[in-house]
């Protein structure tokens, strides 16, 4: 898949300078990862809960 390879290369090329700066602050990276994964987890949990509530109501 050349499209995927080009996308990964572009992300790597764009984010590499920022990654070098963030390597010096591991605590900042941990907080950033917790925020990103927290948002993703909230979205997944919310969508699962809403679909469960919509299926439970018979009317």
Buried (B, 14 or more C-beta within 10 A) or exposed (E): EEEEEEEEEEEEEEEEEEEEEEEEEEEEEEEEEEEEEEEEEEEEEEEEEEEEEEEEEEE
